[in-house]
Amino acid sequence: MRVLLTNDDGIDAKGIKTLYNHFKPLGEVYIVAPERERSASGHGITVHKPLRANEIEEHQFAVSGTPADCVKIALEALLPIQPDLIISGINLGANLGTDVLYSGTVSAAIEGILANIPSIAISLLSQSKTASFETAATVAVRLCELLITKKFPTDTLLNVNVPDCSLEDIKGLKVTTLGIRRYKNSIEERKDPRGNSYYWLGGKVEDIVDRDDTDVSAVVKNFVSVTPVHFDLTNYSIIDQIKDWDLNKLL
């Protein structure tokens, strides 16, 4: 098995190092990850300045760009042959529901499926710097060993969120849909020493637990959520409705 690991927490993050230690006995493992934390960078790519990739250890590269940059440069310049799998994570913090639109972790996996490579984004439901990633890494290994034996659409990634607990306390893996996650009071205004305003983005998370089949609902019950996600954002259910607008009348 040839595996590419990446993330948005940076190449020195504990999550990706734990993944590496778990996958190394299974085959050929590469790390191509941002040189620093690039959380919430979405699917941004670097086009107005050069990218640098420094090999800090054999098969491990620190890249001066975004998570999506890392996958692009790995596939097109750094790896001698395409990997069998791409795994993005383990992210420190959940990527649930609408988080996938902002997440650098998920965007790296999307870049993988754009290249027709089976890809997984995996996140740990913890914000603690001392969090243990062992359970999430074990889940990742077992899921990947299963994934490579299955027929799976190349336009779809698996977004996996793992509760912060021991493997024995996990109630199971549940296939889910994306739920709804909102951020309340997400912009805080502050003053600099000269009295000028600046703004800090953050806010309190509000998860909407309104259905049993969502990732948000699964993780609060100590299930691992496994959500198939693809990059086609078309809302097919209203195409006919918009066709009835007869848009050609605008010309």
Legacy VTK file of the C-alpha trace (Angstrom):
# vtk DataFile Version 3.0
C-alpha trace
ASCII
DATASET POLYDATA
POINTS 251 float
0.000 0.000 0.000
1.356 3.421 -0.981
-0.129 6.220 1.138
0.123 10.007 0.991
-0.503 11.806 4.282
-1.288 15.503 4.518
-3.140 17.876 6.835
-3.871 21.511 7.641
-2.359 21.529 11.153
1.183 21.520 9.802
3.894 18.908 9.331
4.881 18.991 13.016
1.346 18.268 14.245
0.841 15.279 16.505
-2.087 14.011 14.428
-0.115 13.428 11.230
2.827 11.938 13.121
0.481 9.445 14.789
-0.991 8.523 11.402
2.507 8.001 10.010
3.461 5.649 12.842
0.321 3.570 12.298
0.606 3.350 8.494
4.372 2.911 8.201
4.280 -0.859 8.925
1.693 -1.321 6.146
3.631 0.011 3.183
5.283 3.038 1.606
4.192 6.251 3.331
4.826 9.841 2.248
4.075 13.022 4.174
3.565 16.223 2.212
2.110 18.817 4.563
2.146 22.580 5.189
5.224 23.903 6.952
2.924 25.671 9.437
-0.695 25.508 10.532
-3.145 26.343 7.741
-6.462 25.601 9.461
-9.663 26.963 7.890
-7.826 27.691 4.649
-10.503 25.970 2.595
-9.528 24.984 -0.934
-7.182 27.902 -1.488
-4.216 27.371 -3.781
-1.069 29.459 -4.260
-0.775 31.026 -7.704
0.929 34.402 -7.161
4.166 33.280 -5.538
6.433 30.227 -5.761
5.980 27.158 -3.595
8.869 25.564 -1.751
8.987 21.935 -0.648
11.760 21.025 1.779
12.476 17.347 2.430
12.986 17.289 6.188
13.269 13.501 6.344
13.108 10.764 3.749
9.673 10.874 2.085
8.588 13.800 4.307
8.169 17.256 2.775
7.244 20.599 4.362
5.481 22.840 1.835
5.135 26.624 1.975
1.522 26.502 0.783
-1.996 25.335 1.586
-3.255 21.775 2.106
-4.568 21.718 -1.483
-1.153 22.911 -2.677
0.447 20.023 -0.813
-1.600 17.401 -2.634
-1.056 19.064 -6.012
2.704 19.303 -5.624
2.922 15.799 -4.155
1.131 14.216 -7.112
2.755 16.291 -9.829
6.305 16.770 -8.574
7.354 14.964 -5.389
6.061 11.389 -5.464
7.623 8.951 -7.951
4.259 7.270 -8.543
0.667 8.026 -7.552
-0.426 6.750 -4.134
-3.150 4.194 -3.610
-4.744 6.378 -0.922
-4.628 9.941 0.362
-5.375 10.581 4.025
-5.765 14.103 5.348
-5.496 14.545 9.109
-5.722 13.664 11.860
-7.171 17.127 12.414
-7.224 18.523 15.924
-10.902 19.460 16.125
-14.046 18.273 14.386
-14.937 18.828 10.740
-18.685 18.356 10.924
-21.533 19.584 8.769
-20.889 22.901 7.115
-17.286 22.874 8.431
-16.365 20.996 5.258
-16.742 24.251 3.302
-13.973 25.918 5.325
-11.774 22.988 6.214
-8.270 22.688 4.813
-8.304 19.061 5.963
-11.328 18.231 3.825
-10.085 20.349 0.916
-6.881 18.323 0.738
-8.971 15.166 0.423
-11.100 16.830 -2.258
-7.898 17.569 -4.184
-7.201 13.846 -3.966
-10.482 12.809 -5.513
-10.035 15.422 -8.232
-7.034 13.281 -9.171
-9.184 10.115 -8.987
-7.403 8.801 -5.897
-9.464 7.385 -2.995
-9.213 9.930 -0.191
-10.186 10.248 3.446
-10.353 13.284 5.727
-10.195 12.336 9.391
-10.676 14.559 12.436
-10.607 14.145 16.207
-13.304 15.777 18.329
-10.923 17.543 20.663
-9.299 20.955 20.964
-6.812 19.897 23.626
-3.136 20.138 22.734
-2.605 16.987 24.817
-5.303 14.981 22.996
-4.577 11.348 22.118
-4.869 10.476 18.431
-4.465 6.718 18.904
-8.147 5.836 18.531
-8.551 7.966 15.406
-5.398 6.498 13.852
-6.585 2.945 14.522
-9.944 3.757 12.913
-8.128 5.262 9.910
-6.003 2.156 9.360
-8.927 -0.251 9.610
-11.120 1.889 7.372
-8.404 2.212 4.718
-7.689 -1.523 4.745
-11.386 -2.040 4.018
-11.619 0.774 1.471
-8.934 -0.613 -0.842
-10.900 -3.869 -1.141
-14.121 -2.143 -2.200
-15.379 -0.570 -5.390
-15.722 3.083 -4.534
-16.580 6.089 -6.723
-13.502 8.189 -7.420
-15.490 11.436 -7.160
-16.259 10.834 -3.471
-14.222 11.167 -0.290
-14.989 9.900 3.184
-15.162 12.582 5.869
-14.526 10.822 9.180
-14.984 12.316 12.649
-13.837 10.353 15.691
-14.934 11.021 19.290
-12.146 11.738 21.768
-12.283 8.511 23.753
-10.749 5.052 23.926
-11.428 2.516 21.193
-13.418 0.457 23.702
-15.797 3.362 24.309
-16.593 3.860 20.604
-20.110 2.539 20.003
-19.498 1.868 16.330
-19.113 3.504 12.943
-22.176 5.148 11.450
-22.639 6.246 7.833
-24.043 9.758 8.016
-25.092 12.839 6.111
-23.651 16.295 6.709
-25.392 18.061 9.551
-25.627 21.752 10.373
-22.930 23.534 12.375
-23.102 27.290 12.971
-20.817 29.794 14.663
-22.537 32.391 16.869
-20.999 35.792 17.559
-18.193 34.855 15.185
-16.646 38.321 14.794
-15.212 40.150 17.798
-14.191 43.785 17.452
-11.109 44.902 19.386
-8.990 48.049 19.563
-5.285 48.313 18.832
-2.995 50.589 20.957
-3.827 53.509 18.654
-7.554 53.097 19.105
-8.211 51.636 15.656
-10.610 48.726 15.273
-9.549 45.254 14.236
-11.587 42.067 14.095
-10.991 38.554 15.345
-12.927 35.658 13.829
-13.998 32.777 16.053
-17.268 32.343 17.867
-19.155 29.690 19.759
-20.084 26.512 17.916
-23.757 25.667 17.664
-24.512 22.170 16.375
-28.050 21.524 15.154
-29.000 17.994 16.213
-32.299 17.695 14.364
-31.938 14.287 12.662
-30.470 10.946 13.698
-28.669 10.385 10.387
-26.254 13.348 10.551
-22.590 13.427 11.516
-23.383 15.975 14.221
-25.880 13.592 15.799
-23.639 10.528 15.547
-20.567 11.891 17.302
-22.425 13.161 20.362
-23.499 9.544 20.915
-19.892 8.315 20.681
-20.180 6.932 17.162
-17.548 7.540 14.512
-19.275 9.400 11.691
-18.374 8.407 8.126
-19.842 10.806 5.585
-19.450 10.351 1.815
-18.778 13.789 0.306
-18.359 14.760 -3.332
-17.446 18.010 -5.056
-20.520 18.361 -7.288
-22.423 21.143 -5.502
-25.241 21.206 -8.061
-28.717 21.259 -6.495
-30.345 18.881 -8.959
-33.733 19.073 -7.247
-34.380 22.638 -8.466
-32.878 22.536 -11.958
-36.303 22.115 -13.596
-37.722 24.921 -11.450
-35.039 27.331 -12.653
-35.514 26.186 -16.251
-39.137 27.329 -15.916
-37.887 30.871 -15.352
-37.097 30.995 -19.078
-33.792 32.757 -18.562
-33.413 33.464 -22.281
-35.888 36.300 -21.831
-33.059 38.189 -20.145
-31.176 38.454 -23.449
LINES 1 252
251 0 1 2 3 4 5 6 7 8 9 10 11 12 13 14 15 16 17 18 19 20 21 22 23 24 25 26 27 28 29 30 31 32 33 34 35 36 37 38 39 40 41 42 43 44 45 46 47 48 49 50 51 52 53 54 55 56 57 58 59 60 61 62 63 64 65 66 67 68 69 70 71 72 73 74 75 76 77 78 79 80 81 82 83 84 85 86 87 88 89 90 91 92 93 94 95 96 97 98 99 100 101 102 103 104 105 106 107 108 109 110 111 112 113 114 115 116 117 118 119 120 121 122 123 124 125 126 127 128 129 130 131 132 133 134 135 136 137 138 139 140 141 142 143 144 145 146 147 148 149 150 151 152 153 154 155 156 157 158 159 160 161 162 163 164 165 166 167 168 169 170 171 172 173 174 175 176 177 178 179 180 181 182 183 184 185 186 187 188 189 190 191 192 193 194 195 196 197 198 199 200 201 202 203 204 205 206 207 208 209 210 211 212 213 214 215 216 217 218 219 220 221 222 223 224 225 226 227 228 229 230 231 232 233 234 235 236 237 238 239 240 241 242 243 244 245 246 247 248 249 250
